[in-house]
Amino acid sequence: MPKLPIISGKELIKVLNKIGYEIDHQTGSHIILRNREVPYRRLTVPNHKVLAKGTLLAITKQAGLTRDEFFKLL
C-alpha cells in the first residue's frame, strides 16, 4: 500500500469536489464542505499548507472513501 501523500487543505478540497462535496462556508481556517447528494455529509477541512496524516485519514474515512479510492482520485 502506498504512503499517504503530503497535500494541503486546498488540494484535498479539489479531490473531494470530484465526489460531490462543495464548499458550504468557512470558519476561521477551517473550510466546511457539504455533499450535494444523499447522504448530506458535512466535512471540516483545515486550510493548512500541510495536513497531518491522521487528519487526512480521518477526513477520507468520514467522506466514505477507502485508501485505494482516495489514491485513484488524486
C-alpha atoms as a printed R data frame, in Angstrom:
   type eleno elety resid chain resno       x      y      z
1  ATOM     1    CA   MET     A     1   0.000  0.000  0.000
2  ATOM     2    CA   PRO     A     2   1.494  3.362 -0.996
3  ATOM     3    CA   LYS     A     3   2.332  6.007  1.558
4  ATOM     4    CA   LEU     A     4  -0.050  8.872  2.136
5  ATOM     5    CA   PRO     A     5   0.837 11.938  0.093
6  ATOM     6    CA   ILE     A     6   1.725 15.275  1.621
7  ATOM     7    CA   ILE     A     7  -1.083 17.552  0.491
8  ATOM     8    CA   SER     A     8  -2.625 20.842  1.537
9  ATOM     9    CA   GLY     A     9  -6.191 21.525  2.573
10 ATOM    10    CA   LYS     A    10  -6.928 23.163 -0.801
11 ATOM    11    CA   GLU     A    11  -5.681 20.074 -2.676
12 ATOM    12    CA   LEU     A    12  -7.874 17.824 -0.519
13 ATOM    13    CA   ILE     A    13 -10.880 20.035 -1.281
14 ATOM    14    CA   LYS     A    14 -10.231 19.573 -5.035
15 ATOM    15    CA   VAL     A    15 -10.243 15.786 -4.546
16 ATOM    16    CA   LEU     A    16 -13.451 15.921 -2.512
17 ATOM    17    CA   ASN     A    17 -15.105 18.088 -5.195
18 ATOM    18    CA   LYS     A    18 -14.729 15.138 -7.588
19 ATOM    19    CA   ILE     A    19 -17.016 13.001 -5.406
20 ATOM    20    CA   GLY     A    20 -19.711 15.610 -4.858
21 ATOM    21    CA   TYR     A    21 -18.565 17.833 -1.993
22 ATOM    22    CA   GLU     A    22 -18.770 21.601 -2.329
23 ATOM    23    CA   ILE     A    23 -17.749 24.443 -0.046
24 ATOM    24    CA   ASP     A    24 -20.577 25.459  2.276
25 ATOM    25    CA   HIS     A    25 -18.787 28.089  4.379
26 ATOM    26    CA   GLN     A    26 -15.571 28.872  6.204
27 ATOM    27    CA   THR     A    27 -14.999 29.495  9.895
28 ATOM    28    CA   GLY     A    28 -11.529 30.788 10.644
29 ATOM    29    CA   SER     A    29  -9.004 28.483  8.997
30 ATOM    30    CA   HIS     A    30 -11.466 25.597  8.622
31 ATOM    31    CA   ILE     A    31 -13.488 25.089  5.455
32 ATOM    32    CA   ILE     A    32 -16.826 23.300  5.828
33 ATOM    33    CA   LEU     A    33 -17.880 21.108  2.898
34 ATOM    34    CA   ARG     A    34 -21.306 19.603  2.279
35 ATOM    35    CA   ASN     A    35 -22.208 16.722 -0.005
36 ATOM    36    CA   ARG     A    36 -24.619 17.637 -2.819
37 ATOM    37    CA   GLU     A    37 -26.289 14.218 -2.776
38 ATOM    38    CA   VAL     A    38 -27.644 11.829 -0.176
39 ATOM    39    CA   PRO     A    39 -26.152 11.288  2.409
40 ATOM    40    CA   TYR     A    40 -25.656 15.002  3.028
41 ATOM    41    CA   ARG     A    41 -22.418 14.603  4.962
42 ATOM    42    CA   ARG     A    42 -20.534 17.593  6.316
43 ATOM    43    CA   LEU     A    43 -16.753 17.608  6.404
44 ATOM    44    CA   THR     A    44 -14.384 20.062  8.024
45 ATOM    45    CA   VAL     A    45 -11.071 20.553  6.239
46 ATOM    46    CA   PRO     A    46  -8.357 22.691  7.827
47 ATOM    47    CA   ASN     A    47  -6.956 25.230  5.376
48 ATOM    48    CA   HIS     A    48  -3.337 24.369  6.174
49 ATOM    49    CA   LYS     A    49  -0.347 24.094  3.850
50 ATOM    50    CA   VAL     A    50   0.349 20.544  5.045
51 ATOM    51    CA   LEU     A    51  -2.304 18.243  6.526
52 ATOM    52    CA   ALA     A    52  -1.283 15.794  9.224
53 ATOM    53    CA   LYS     A    53  -1.518 12.126  8.205
54 ATOM    54    CA   GLY     A    54  -4.077 11.341 10.893
55 ATOM    55    CA   THR     A    55  -6.229 14.284  9.859
56 ATOM    56    CA   LEU     A    56  -6.074 13.218  6.211
57 ATOM    57    CA   LEU     A    57  -7.053  9.637  7.072
58 ATOM    58    CA   ALA     A    58  -9.916 10.776  9.300
59 ATOM    59    CA   ILE     A    59 -11.356 13.089  6.632
60 ATOM    60    CA   THR     A    60 -11.184 10.426  3.916
61 ATOM    61    CA   LYS     A    61 -12.942  7.937  6.199
62 ATOM    62    CA   GLN     A    62 -15.657 10.487  7.022
63 ATOM    63    CA   ALA     A    63 -16.127 11.059  3.293
64 ATOM    64    CA   GLY     A    64 -16.750  7.334  2.854
65 ATOM    65    CA   LEU     A    65 -13.579  6.685  0.855
66 ATOM    66    CA   THR     A    66 -11.204  3.788  1.190
67 ATOM    67    CA   ARG     A    67  -7.494  4.403  0.870
68 ATOM    68    CA   ASP     A    68  -7.435  2.911 -2.644
69 ATOM    69    CA   GLU     A    69 -10.360  5.070 -3.798
70 ATOM    70    CA   PHE     A    70  -8.589  8.148 -2.429
71 ATOM    71    CA   PHE     A    71  -5.406  7.363 -4.374
72 ATOM    72    CA   LYS     A    72  -7.398  6.897 -7.599
73 ATOM    73    CA   LEU     A    73  -8.927 10.364 -7.174
74 ATOM    74    CA   LEU     A    74  -5.529 12.034 -6.752
